[in-house]
Amino acid sequence: MRRLLPLLLASLALAAIAGYYFAVDRPQQRAKEEAEEKKGELVQVERDRVRAIEITRKGGRVRLERDAAGHWWLKAPVEAPARATAVDDLLYAVTALRAERRLEAAGDLAEYGLGEGASSVHLTGEGVDVTVRLGAKAPVGYDRRYVAVGDTVALVSSTLPETVNKPVDDLKRRRLFEVPRWRATRVEVADGGHHWSLHKDAQEVWRLADGGRADTTRVEDWLAKLDQTEASPLVAGSPPEAEGWAEIRLYTEAEEDDSDEAKEAEAKENGGAGTKAAKPAAVVRIARGAAAAATGEAEVAAYQEGLGFWGRIPAERVAQLLPDPEGLRDRHLLHLHAYDVDRIEVVAKGTTRVLRRKEGSWQDGDGQAVSSSKVEDYLRALEDAETKGYLEGDQTPLEGPELRLYRGETLLAHLAFPGEGGTRVRLLPEGKTYELDPE
């Protein structure tokens, strides 16, 4: 025990020192670092509170305003929707200004390029009213520049001058729609008399209205094209009248419409039952009509509800944004990944051959190595295989080999194939027979 006493006392002392460091010294040190960091800040503004930005520069005045929905607009020298990322870059460049050195007695501001005619950025908003003036480059350092914030003149290293002097066109938005493609759980399309829809089931699988599975990749590609559609210029206000409008409505789980109009519309759809209607998170409209088609117009009007602007898109793009739902249907024979399979059984003429994946390589039932690349290529071909659809009614038995794919002891797929040259395949045990797509 006496031998252990010094070790015990040393352990207690070490624990006390560590406790003091983490409980007292480290927090104090962190607070000191944060205080030092704040000392260098020239513009202490929460960017979310900024409602307007006014830039004065040699090229003229540029004004940006944020609307009630949070969207930024160019108000001068032209009125147009603004590109959110460009505005974010500008706000970040202003709020990231750090003083490398403060000039206590700056004297004549003109000496630093901060006199009359200096470029400036004026931020206003909820509790925000700050102006940054941009001066001349400093004689020392590659990108050092003088700035003035209120009565403070400082030397900074910043990209703000380049950001402020970007062409107005760089501030203009080009993205026409703003859809929640990653959060969407249901999509409805109404195109004249043609109505169809997609929804996600409990397993997050996209399905068509008839319950058939949709191809996830094709659905995501379609929604990406919709979300990334651009138009130039984007025009403030409402679009011109059209003979008709195709409509794409996207819903998310969180959206619900409690308005009387929505309840009334839902009640009509449900034969008078006053159930609560879902509210679309985004509604996109694209001009349609025989008149536009007959005149061969190269572009058609399109807009999204609530954004406050519209634009024109190439007529040939409309087919991509309003696809045939059958083109979204999942034609895959199997729904598995090649890398999930670690055992293959092939039954042919009463003989079963087994292949196993072991430590990344494939072996036969006797433990002899086989061509792993050929096995992987075959599994990928199965993963990508598509069908034309399943064949109705009773089908003649398939006389070819059977294939079973496993992951551990779990059976992933059981297939029966025809003889040589056949294009049919049967999924067991339910017995549906499919016609393979030779492509």
N, C-alpha and C positions, 0 to 999 in steps of 0.2 A: 504493500500500500504506500509506504514511504517513497518507493521508487516512482510510483505513478503520480504522486502529489505535484511535483514540479511540472509534469506534462499537463495535468489537469488545470493548474493555475495558468499556464501559458495559453491553453485553449480558451479559458475564460477571458483572458486579457485580449486575445485575438478577436474573439466574438464581440467584446465590448468596443474594440476599435472599429471593426466592420460595421457594427450597429450604428456607431456615431457617424461614420462616413455616409452610410446610406440614408440615415434618418435626418442628419443635420448638415453635414459638410457638403454632400453632393447636391441637395436641393438648393442650398445657399449659392453654390458655385453655378448651378444652372440658372438661378434667378439673376445672378450677376452677369452671366453671358447674355441672357435675354435683354437685360437693361442696356448692355453695351451695344447689342444689335439694334435696339430701338433708337439709341442715340444717333446712329448713322442714317436713320430713315428721314427722308425729307418730306414725303407725302404719306401721312397715316390716314388712309381712307379705305373703307370696306368697298370693294368693287361692286358688290351687289346693290349698294345704296346709290350709285351714280345713275342719274336719269338723263343727263345731257352732257355732251362733249362739244366744245367749240374750239376749233383750230384756226389760228390766224397765222398766215404764212405769206410768202412772196406771191404764190400762185392764187391768192385770194382766201376767202373764208370758207371753212368746211364745218357744217353743223350736223351732229348726230343726236337722235333722241330715241329713248326707249319707250315703247307703248305699254299700255296696261297689261298686255299679255306677255310682256318681257322680250318682245322682238325689237331689234334696233332698226332705225330708219335714217337714211340720209335726208336731211331737210334743206341743205344748201351745199354746193351750188345748184343741185338738182334734187328733186324728190324721188327717192327710190328705196327699195328694201336694202338694208346693209348686210354685209356678210359677217355673221356672228364671230367667227374666228379672227377676222381682221380687227374687229372692235376689241375683242379680248386681248389681242396682242398689244393694241394701243394702251389699254387700261393697265395691263401688266407692266409695260415699259414705264408708265408714269409712276405707278405705286412701288416699283422695284428700285426707284432712284435711291442711291446710297451716297452720302457725302464722304469722299475720301479726305477732303480737307475743307473746312469752313473758313471763309475770308471775313475776319471780324471787322475790319475797316476797309470796305471795298472801294470807297471813294467814288470816282466817276464811273457809273455803270457802263457808259459807252466804251470804256477801255476794255471791257470784257465782252463786248458785243451784245450787251443787255439793255442798250438804250432804246430810243424810239425806233420802231420798225422791226424789233426782234420778234421772231416767231414765238408763239405761245400756245399752251393748251389749257383750257379753262374747264374744270369739272364742276358740275352742280348736281344737286339731288337732295335726298333726305339727310339733312344735317351735313351736307357736303357743299363747300364753296371754296375751291382752291385753284390758283393759277400758277402754272410753271412756265417761265420764260427761258428760252434756249439761246445761249450766247455763242461766242466764238470758241474755236478749238484752242486748247491750252498749248503753250510753246513746248511743254514737256509731255512725254507719253504719246502713244500711238493714237488712242481714241479718247483722250481726256478732253472734257469740254466744261465750260462754265454754265451754270444754270442759276436761276433765282426763283425761290419759292417764298412769296411774301417778302419779308425784309432780309431773308437769308440768301447769301450768295455762296455757292459751293462749287467745288471741283468734283466732277463725277465721271465715271466710265459707263456709257449707256448707249443703247441702240435707239433711244427715243427720237433723235433727229431724223434718222433714216425712216422710222415708222411714220413720223409726222409728215414727211415730205413725199410719201407714196402717192402715185396718181389716184385721182378720185375713183377711177374704174376699178382699182384694186379693193376699194371699200364696198363696191356694189355686190350684192348677193346674186348668185346665178342659180342656186338650187331652188327648184320650183315647188317641191313638196317637202313635207317634214313629217314622215309617218313613223309610228312606233313599231318598226318591223321586228325587233327582237322581243318585244313584249306582247305582240299581237297573239290573241287566242282564237279569234274568229275573223273571217273576211267575207264580206258579201259584195257581189257584183251585180249591178242592174244595167243592162245595155239594151235599150229598147224593150222588146218583149222577152228578152232572154235574161233569166235570173239564175244565178248559181252561187254557191257558198262553199267555204272551207272552215273547218274548226279543229282545234286540238282536243284529243281525248284525254282521259285521266293519265295515260302514259306519255303525254306530250307528243303524240303522233298526229300528224296532220291527216284529216279525213275529209272526203267529199261528202256532199249532202246525202248520197245513197249509202254512206257507211264505208265505201271503198277507200282503201289507203291511198294517200297522195304521196308523191315522191318528194321527200324533204328537201333535197338539193334543188329540184326544179322550183318548188315553192319559194325557198329562200332566195334563189336567183331572181325570180319574178319580183319579190318584194324589194330586193336590192336595186333593181332597175327602176322601180317606182320611186324609191327614196332618193336615188342619185340623179333623177331626171333634172336637166338644167335647161334654162331658157334665158335668152338675152335679146332685148332688155326685159326686165320684170316691170310691169306697169301698175302703179298704185290705183286702187279702186276696183270696180266690178268689170268683168269682161263684157264684150259686146254680146247681144242676144244671139242665140243659136237655135237651130231647128229642134234640137234635142240635146240632152246631156247624158252620157254614160256616167255611172256613179260607182265608186269603189269605197266601201265603208270598212274601216278597221276598228276592231274592238279589243280592249284589254280587260282583264278580270276586274280591275278596280273601278271601271267606268260604269255609272248608273245614272239614268236621267229621271229626276223626280218631278219634272215640270208637268203641268196640267196637260199641255199639248202632247207630250210623250205618252202619258197615261191614257189619254183619249185615243191616240193612234193605236196603242197596244190593245186597248179594249176592243176596238173595231176588228183588229186582226184575230182576236180570241173570242169573237162572237159575243162581245159585251162584258166579258170577264175583266175586271179592273186590275190586271196584273201589272207589275212594274216593268217598264221597258229598259233595255240596255241602251246606253248612250255611246255612240261611236267616239273613239278617241281621235279619229281623223276621217274626214270625208273628202275624197278627191273627185273632181268632175272634169270630164273631157268632152269637148263639143263633138256632136255627131249629127248626121243628117244627109239626106240624098242630095241637097243643094251643093254642099261642100264637095261631095264625091263627084257630082256631075261636072263641076267647074274645075276639077283637078287641082284644088288648092294644095300647095306644097306644105302648108302649116295649118294647124288647128289650135284653137284656144283651149287652155286648161288652167285650172286653179284648185286650191284647197281652201275649204271653208275656214274662216277665222284668221287667215294670214293677212288679208287685206290687199292682195295683189294678184295679178294673173300674168300669164305669158303664153307664147306660142311654141309648139313643139312640132317637129317634122311629122307629116302624115304617116310616113312608113313606120314611125315608132309606136303608133297607136296600137298596132297588133301585138307588140311586146308588152304593153301596159294593160291590154284587155285580152288575155290569152284565151284559147279554147280550154275549158276545164279538163277535157279528155287528155290534153297535152300535159297536164299536171298529174295525171293518174300514175300511181306506182305500178310499173310493169315488172319489177324484179321478181324472179322466181323464189329467191330466199332472202331473208332479212337477218344476215349475220355478217361478221367480219372474219376474213380469212385467218387473221392472227388469233382468233378465239379457238380455232380447231386444233386439238392436240392428239386426236385419234381418228383414223379413217378405217372403215371396214367395207370391203367390196365383196359382194356375194355373187358368184357367177358359176353356173353349171354345178351347183351343189358344193362348191368350194369357197371358203372364206379367207380372204387375204387381209391382213391387218398391217397398218402403218402407224407408227407412233412418233410424236415429236419429243425428243429428249435433249435437254440442254441446247436448244436452238437448232438441232439437226434432226432430220427424219431418218427412221430406221424401220426395217421390216420386222415381222413377228419373231424372227430369229436373232434380232439385234444387229443385223447387217446394215450398213449405211446404204441409203438410196439417194438419188439426185434430189436434194432439198429444193433447188431452184425450180425443177419441173413440178414438184408437188405444190410449191407455193404459187406457181403460175396457174396450175389447175384450180386451186382454191380461189384465187382471185377471179378467174374466169367464171366460176360458180357464183361468186359474190356479185359480179356484174351482169350475169345472165338475165335477160328480160324475156317476157312472154308476150304473145299477142292476145292472151286471155285464156280462160279455161273453157273446155269443151263441154257443152251441155249434154245431158242424157247419159245413158249407159255407154261405156267405152269398152272396146275389146281389151283383154288383158295385155300387158306389156311383157314380152318374152325375154327382154334383155336383162342385164345385171341390176342388182340393187346396191345402193350406196347409203351408208350411215356415217354421219359426222358427229363427233362427240367433243365435249369439253369436260375433262375428268370423266365422271360417270353420267353426266347429263347429255341426253340425246338432243342434238341441235337440229338435225334434219335427217329424214329418211326418204329416199327417192327411188323410184323404179324407172328404168330406162327401156326404150324399145331396142330392137335389134339394130344392126348396122344400117346407117342411112336414115333412120327415123328421126322425126322432129318433135315427137311427143314425149312428155315426162309426167309421171304421176307422183304427187306428194302423198306419202303415207303418214299416219294411218287413215286420214279422212278420205283418201282416195280420189281427190280432184285431179283431173288430167288436164295438162296445159299444153298449148302449142307454142313451142319455142320460137323466138324471133331470130332468124338466121343472122341478122346484123350483129 
